[in-house]
């Protein structure tokens, strides 16, 4: 989910605070990723990965940029209007807890593009920046 592009977009209003969180956990958006989007710190790199996926769903470019390592962050995020993120699967995690300074999350993000289903399989690397987890780089698995 390392999509780089040329222009920012505002947050979508498609997800209500009481809606199920798009990250797949059994909590409302407000109680799960919404609180991270509002400024709470992600306690683990998996929580950050889930919240970044949810940020793609709600098109929260500011959150994606804020949680991207400054050394690898693009200047802006652009969202493809033909793309709809539909489901996240966390496949594996390595490190990334309160006791680590790095971690990885391997995931498959399912989406449709122009109505056609597809998925993105990636291993994302996270690092600590000024004490907070941030997305650093990715290796695409397929």
C-alpha positions as CSV (number, residue, x, y, z in Angstrom):
1,X,0.0,0.0,0.0
2,X,2.8,2.3,-0.9
3,X,0.9,4.1,-3.6
4,X,2.7,7.4,-4.5
5,X,1.2,10.1,-6.6
6,X,0.7,13.7,-7.4
7,X,-2.1,15.3,-5.5
8,X,-3.8,15.1,-2.1
9,X,-7.4,14.2,-1.5
10,X,-9.7,14.9,1.4
11,X,-10.9,12.2,3.7
12,X,-14.0,10.4,2.5
13,X,-17.2,10.5,4.6
14,X,-18.1,6.9,3.5
15,X,-17.3,5.4,6.9
16,X,-19.3,6.5,9.9
17,X,-17.8,6.3,13.4
18,X,-20.3,3.5,14.3
19,X,-19.5,1.5,11.1
20,X,-17.4,-1.7,11.4
21,X,-13.8,-0.8,11.0
22,X,-12.5,-1.5,7.5
23,X,-9.3,-3.1,8.9
24,X,-11.3,-6.3,9.7
25,X,-11.1,-6.2,13.5
26,X,-14.4,-6.6,15.4
27,X,-14.7,-3.0,16.5
28,X,-16.3,0.2,15.2
29,X,-14.3,2.5,13.1
30,X,-14.3,5.1,16.0
31,X,-13.0,2.6,18.5
32,X,-10.4,1.1,16.2
33,X,-8.6,2.8,13.3
34,X,-10.6,6.0,13.6
35,X,-8.9,6.9,16.9
36,X,-5.5,6.5,15.3
37,X,-6.6,8.6,12.3
38,X,-7.6,11.2,14.9
39,X,-4.2,11.3,16.5
40,X,-3.7,8.3,18.9
41,X,-0.4,6.5,18.5
42,X,-0.4,3.0,17.1
43,X,1.0,0.6,19.8
44,X,2.3,-2.0,17.3
45,X,3.3,-2.0,13.6
46,X,0.4,-4.3,12.9
47,X,-2.0,-1.7,14.4
48,X,-0.3,0.9,12.2
49,X,-0.7,-1.3,9.1
50,X,-4.4,-1.9,9.8
51,X,-4.9,1.9,10.3
52,X,-3.0,2.7,7.1
53,X,-5.2,0.2,5.2
54,X,-8.3,1.9,6.7
55,X,-6.8,5.3,5.7
56,X,-6.8,4.1,2.1
57,X,-10.4,3.0,2.5
58,X,-11.5,6.4,3.8
59,X,-9.0,8.3,1.6
60,X,-7.2,10.0,4.5
61,X,-4.1,11.3,2.8
62,X,-3.0,13.4,5.7
63,X,-2.8,10.3,8.0
64,X,-1.0,8.2,5.4
65,X,1.7,11.0,5.0
66,X,1.9,11.5,8.8
67,X,2.6,7.8,9.4
68,X,5.2,7.5,6.6
69,X,8.9,7.5,7.3
70,X,10.2,11.0,6.3
71,X,13.1,9.3,4.5
72,X,10.8,7.5,2.1
73,X,7.5,9.5,2.2
74,X,6.2,10.9,-1.1
75,X,5.2,14.6,-1.3
76,X,1.5,13.8,-1.8
77,X,-1.0,10.9,-2.0
78,X,-3.5,10.4,-4.8
79,X,-6.4,8.0,-4.8
80,X,-7.7,6.2,-7.9
81,X,-11.4,6.8,-8.0
82,X,-11.9,3.5,-9.7
83,X,-10.4,1.6,-6.8
84,X,-12.3,0.3,-3.8
85,X,-10.5,-1.5,-1.0
86,X,-12.7,-4.4,0.2
87,X,-10.8,-6.6,2.7
88,X,-7.5,-6.9,4.6
89,X,-5.8,-10.2,5.5
90,X,-2.8,-10.0,7.9
91,X,-0.7,-13.0,6.9
92,X,2.3,-12.6,9.2
93,X,4.1,-10.2,11.5
94,X,7.6,-10.0,12.7
95,X,8.6,-7.9,15.8
96,X,6.9,-4.5,15.8
97,X,5.8,-4.4,19.5
98,X,6.5,-1.8,22.1
99,X,9.8,-3.6,22.7
100,X,11.1,-3.3,19.2
101,X,12.4,-0.6,16.9
102,X,11.5,-2.3,13.6
103,X,8.9,-4.7,12.4
104,X,7.2,-6.2,9.3
105,X,3.7,-7.0,8.4
106,X,2.9,-9.3,5.5
107,X,-0.6,-8.8,4.2
108,X,-3.0,-9.2,1.3
109,X,-5.3,-6.3,0.6
110,X,-8.3,-7.1,-1.6
111,X,-9.7,-4.5,-3.8
112,X,-11.8,-3.9,-7.0
113,X,-10.6,-1.7,-9.8
114,X,-13.3,-0.7,-12.2
115,X,-15.4,-3.4,-10.6
116,X,-12.8,-6.2,-11.3
117,X,-11.5,-8.0,-8.2
118,X,-7.8,-8.2,-7.5
119,X,-5.4,-8.1,-4.5
120,X,-2.1,-6.6,-3.4
121,X,0.3,-9.0,-1.5
122,X,3.0,-7.0,0.3
123,X,5.5,-7.2,3.2
124,X,5.7,-3.8,4.7
125,X,8.6,-2.6,6.9
126,X,8.0,-0.3,9.8
127,X,10.4,1.6,11.9
128,X,10.3,3.9,14.9
129,X,10.5,7.6,14.1
130,X,10.6,10.0,17.1
131,X,9.1,7.2,19.2
132,X,6.2,6.4,16.9
133,X,5.7,3.6,14.4
134,X,5.9,4.7,10.8
135,X,5.7,2.9,7.4
136,X,9.1,2.7,5.8
137,X,9.3,0.5,2.7
138,X,7.6,-2.5,1.1
139,X,8.4,-5.6,-0.9
140,X,5.6,-6.8,-3.2
141,X,5.1,-10.6,-3.0
142,X,3.1,-11.0,-6.3
